[in-house]
């Protein structure tokens, strides 16, 4: 059985589905899309991005200097897109297994 993806990893990859983004953009989108559950510190994010790059799920898109500071943009790879899509499907199936058993009567219990 495939290992499940952590929630931060899921939302980092999901944040990159629309195109390349820099770290702050990934942090804000992950927090927004997770309903505030995923709040990534900068160090945590870049550690995760390095790990995901090592696994071939993201890659550096470009680097630019903004106000004298480097800003790295990352993009999701085809393998990363496949991994996050598979995780979304796994979660959808898991949720369906529960929600189809919930009836109005059991929801009130």
N, C-alpha and C positions, 0 to 999 in steps of 0.2 A: 504494500500500500504506500502511496506517495505521502511524503511528509507535508503537513499543512504549513502554510505560509503565515508568518507573524503578521499581526495587524499593521504595525508600522511599515513593514516591507510591502504589504499589499497596497497601502495608501501612497507610498513613495512611487511605486511602479504605476499606480493609477494616475498619479499627478503628472506623469510623463506621457500619458496616452495621447494627449492633444498636441504634443510637440515638445521640442527641447525647452528646458527651463533651468534657471539658476537656483542655487540652494534656497534662498529666501522665498522664491516662488513656490518651490516644492514644499517647504515648511508651512506656508500659509494655505496652500491648496489641500494638503494632507489634513490639516486641522479643520478646515472648512468642510471638506467632504466626509470626514469622520464624525461630524457633529461635535467637535471639540475633544474627542477621546484621544486622538493622536496629536501630542504636542512635542515636537522634536527639537532638541537642543542642537545648535549648529554642529558641535563635535559629534553628536550621535548621528546626525544626518550624514556627515561626510564619511564617518566610519562605515555606515550602512551602504553609501554609494560606492565606496572602495570595495566592499565585500560583494556587492551586486555586480560591479564591473569585473571583478575577478571570476565571478560565476558566469559572465557573458550575458547578463540580463540588462545592463545599461552600459553606455560608453560616453566618453567625453565628446561633446559636440564641438565646443569651441571655448576659448578663454579670451576675455577682454579685460582691459583695465578701466575701472570706473572710479573717479575721484582718487586715483593713485592706488587703488586696491584691486587685486585680481578677482574677477568674477568668472566662475566656471559654469558652463551650461552643459547639462547632461541630456541624453536622449535614450529612450527605451530601444532595445534591440528586438529583432523578430522573436528571439528566444524569450525575452522578457515579456513581450506582448502575449506570447503563447502561455507563459507561466501564470500571469495575472488573469488571463481569460479562463484558464483551467481552474484557478482558485475561485473565481467568481461563480463558475458553474458548480463547483463542489459545494460552495456555501448556499447557492440557490437550491440545490437538491436537498441539502441538510435542512434548510428552512421549510421546504415543501413537506418533508417527512413529519415535521411537527405541526405546521399550520393546517394540513389536511385532517389532522386528528382533533383539532380544536373546533368544538361546536359551540353555539351560543350558550348551551347548558354548562359545558365544562369551563368556558371562559369566565362564568360568573362564580364558580366554586371558590 
